[in-house]
Amino acid sequence: MVMLRRTTPDEERRTVLAAGRAVTLRAVRPEDAALLVEGFERLSAESRLRRFHSPLPGLAPGQVEFLTRVDHHDHEAIVATIGGLGAETGVGVARYVRSRTDPDEADVAVTVSDEWQGRGLGAALLRRLGERAVDEGVTRFTADVLAVNSAMLRLLRVLGPTTAERAGPEVCVTVELTPGQPGPAAPSSSGSDGGGSVGRTGHRRRHRGRVEERPAAGEGPTWTRSARPTPW
Ligand SMILES: CC(C)(COP(=O)(O)OP(=O)(O)OC[C@H]1O[C@@H](n2cnc3c(N)ncnc32)[C@H](O)[C@@H]1OP(=O)(O)O)[C@@H](O)C(=O)NCCC(=O)NCCS
């Protein structure tokens, strides 16, 4: 189980992934609007569908505002960038949005640019976000994940044991966060670095259904894109 260390919202970390490529992890700022839009536009249709549970064609200005104006307490977002100041490219983002009804709980979502997937970046982002969440009093992450999204189902286990409920084509995953010192290693880091409601991180959420033991990755019905309304 991962022990999450204390951190601050303005901390920037240079992180070297297993594949030897370095990224900077830092909190999202209001001036990151162009960075996020550009990153979204590079996302494949499949990644958009997996993140937003809808084949979202683009981000509306209100969505961009929501995704970039985070208060670092009830809503935190960590972006992974490459390139220097003024020439940054966003290659991944992880965010949590605290539940309105349970302050201990937050909805979590992670997106990694297609060309960066499978290199440990999702895990690095999620660990950093988990640290921030614990510092802000969140003790539990939840995520509605398409059952076919085995990468995200595996990724969430980075933070600890998960429990899952199956709801149609989705799996509603819960992971308990474990505060502690020191944080476990990202590969290396150095610092100064169907019906239902709308999920707080931005995708549409189905009502939770019958409880099942952790479903096998990839199990479940195939998602039909037309069945899901635009999530905003
Ligand atoms: C899901 C996602 C964030 C994972 O990020 P990533 O950087 O590719 O993941 P990592 O390289 O850190 O790997 C994390 C875990 O997932 C596993 N994984 C990665 N890609 C995988 C794949 N295609 N199939 C199965 N498992 C995979 C890794 O093996 C690792 O598990 P392990 O630690 O047990 O070995 C990324 O694939 C993505 O952005 N997908 C599109 C958007 C999306 O689905 N977001 C989630 C919405 S809730």
The ligand as an SDF file (V2000), in Angstrom:
LIG
                    3D

 48 50  0  0  0  0  0  0  0  0999 V2000
   -5.8130    5.2030  -17.8850 C   0  0  0  0  0  0  0  0  0  0  0  0
   -4.5480    6.0190  -18.0840 C   0  0  0  0  0  0  0  0  0  0  0  0
   -4.6680    7.3130  -17.3100 C   0  0  0  0  0  0  0  0  0  0  0  0
   -3.3500    5.2130  -17.5380 C   0  0  0  0  0  0  0  0  0  0  0  0
   -2.1950    6.0240  -17.6190 O   0  0  0  0  0  0  0  0  0  0  0  0
   -0.7980    5.4190  -18.0790 P   0  0  0  0  0  0  0  0  0  0  0  0
    0.2210    6.4730  -17.9570 O   0  0  0  0  0  0  0  0  0  0  0  0
   -0.9700    4.7770  -19.3850 O   0  0  0  0  0  0  0  0  0  0  0  0
   -0.6030    4.2850  -16.9580 O   0  0  0  0  0  0  0  0  0  0  0  0
    0.7780    3.7780  -16.3520 P   0  0  0  0  0  0  0  0  0  0  0  0
    1.7850    3.6190  -17.4270 O   0  0  0  0  0  0  0  0  0  0  0  0
    1.1280    4.6250  -15.1850 O   0  0  0  0  0  0  0  0  0  0  0  0
    0.3400    2.3480  -15.8510 O   0  0  0  0  0  0  0  0  0  0  0  0
   -0.5070    2.1970  -14.7170 C   0  0  0  0  0  0  0  0  0  0  0  0
   -0.9740    0.7620  -14.6390 C   0  0  0  0  0  0  0  0  0  0  0  0
   -1.8450    0.4810  -15.7210 O   0  0  0  0  0  0  0  0  0  0  0  0
   -1.3210   -0.6010  -16.4880 C   0  0  0  0  0  0  0  0  0  0  0  0
   -1.6040   -0.3170  -17.8750 N   0  0  0  0  0  0  0  0  0  0  0  0
   -1.1590    0.7200  -18.5940 C   0  0  0  0  0  0  0  0  0  0  0  0
   -1.6620    0.6430  -19.8420 N   0  0  0  0  0  0  0  0  0  0  0  0
   -2.4150   -0.4820  -19.8820 C   0  0  0  0  0  0  0  0  0  0  0  0
   -3.2100   -1.1060  -20.8710 C   0  0  0  0  0  0  0  0  0  0  0  0
   -3.3310   -0.5850  -22.0890 N   0  0  0  0  0  0  0  0  0  0  0  0
   -3.8640   -2.2470  -20.5510 N   0  0  0  0  0  0  0  0  0  0  0  0
   -3.7660   -2.7690  -19.3240 C   0  0  0  0  0  0  0  0  0  0  0  0
   -3.0490   -2.2080  -18.3140 N   0  0  0  0  0  0  0  0  0  0  0  0
   -2.3790   -1.0880  -18.6020 C   0  0  0  0  0  0  0  0  0  0  0  0
    0.1370   -0.6440  -16.1940 C   0  0  0  0  0  0  0  0  0  0  0  0
    0.6840   -1.9320  -16.3790 O   0  0  0  0  0  0  0  0  0  0  0  0
    0.1700   -0.2440  -14.7420 C   0  0  0  0  0  0  0  0  0  0  0  0
   -0.2060   -1.3330  -13.9230 O   0  0  0  0  0  0  0  0  0  0  0  0
    0.8590   -2.0260  -12.9770 P   0  0  0  0  0  0  0  0  0  0  0  0
    1.3810   -0.9320  -12.0790 O   0  0  0  0  0  0  0  0  0  0  0  0
    0.0680   -3.0380  -12.2550 O   0  0  0  0  0  0  0  0  0  0  0  0
    1.9010   -2.5580  -13.8930 O   0  0  0  0  0  0  0  0  0  0  0  0
   -4.2780    6.2920  -19.5970 C   0  0  0  0  0  0  0  0  0  0  0  0
   -4.2680    5.0680  -20.2850 O   0  0  0  0  0  0  0  0  0  0  0  0
   -5.3040    7.2330  -20.2220 C   0  0  0  0  0  0  0  0  0  0  0  0
   -5.1690    8.4510  -20.1310 O   0  0  0  0  0  0  0  0  0  0  0  0
   -6.3390    6.6730  -20.8620 N   0  0  0  0  0  0  0  0  0  0  0  0
   -7.3680    7.4940  -21.5150 C   0  0  0  0  0  0  0  0  0  0  0  0
   -8.1840    8.3190  -20.5290 C   0  0  0  0  0  0  0  0  0  0  0  0
   -8.7520    7.4460  -19.4370 C   0  0  0  0  0  0  0  0  0  0  0  0
   -9.1120    6.3020  -19.6280 O   0  0  0  0  0  0  0  0  0  0  0  0
   -8.8250    8.0120  -18.2250 N   0  0  0  0  0  0  0  0  0  0  0  0
   -9.4470    7.3850  -17.0840 C   0  0  0  0  0  0  0  0  0  0  0  0
  -10.8530    7.9310  -16.9160 C   0  0  0  0  0  0  0  0  0  0  0  0
  -11.5010    7.6260  -15.2970 S   0  0  0  0  0  0  0  0  0  0  0  0
  1  2  1  0
  2  3  1  0
  2  4  1  0
  2 36  1  0
  4  5  1  0
  5  6  1  0
  6  7  2  0
  6  8  1  0
  6  9  1  0
  9 10  1  0
 10 11  2  0
 10 12  1  0
 10 13  1  0
 13 14  1  0
 14 15  1  0
 15 16  1  0
 15 30  1  0
 16 17  1  0
 17 18  1  0
 17 28  1  0
 18 19  1  0
 18 27  1  0
 19 20  2  0
 20 21  1  0
 21 22  1  0
 21 27  2  0
 22 23  1  0
 22 24  2  0
 24 25  1  0
 25 26  2  0
 26 27  1  0
 28 29  1  0
 28 30  1  0
 30 31  1  0
 31 32  1  0
 32 33  2  0
 32 34  1  0
 32 35  1  0
 36 37  1  0
 36 38  1  0
 38 39  2  0
 38 40  1  0
 40 41  1  0
 41 42  1  0
 42 43  1  0
 43 44  2  0
 43 45  1  0
 45 46  1  0
 46 47  1  0
 47 48  1  0
M  END
$$$$
